[in-house]
Amino acid sequence: MPEPVVRLWFLSEALRTTAAGARHDELEAALEMTKSLTGLDADQLDELTRGEMSAHCQAVQLLVGRTGA
């Protein structure tokens, strides 16, 4: 499942930017959630719905976009 791994990179980069200052806590929380998704085994991933994963990815995309990263 490559999406969470790609999101990790975007979140890490956003955290390194000065524009992230006001959103640092949100970015940290999203990063931790994304890290937890990368550690799921196949059975746990099967329990997630596509909607849940899509919602997380969209939320990360919006958050990173708001940082200007």
Number of C-alpha atoms within 10 A of each C-alpha: 10 7 13 21 13 12 20 19 12 18 24 15 13 24 22 12 13 12 14 21 13 10 15 17 12 15 22 15 12 21 21 13 14 22 15 11 19 15 11 12 9 9 8 10 15 10 9 11 10 11 9 11 16 12 12 18 18 12 13 22 14 11 19 23 12 13 19 11 17
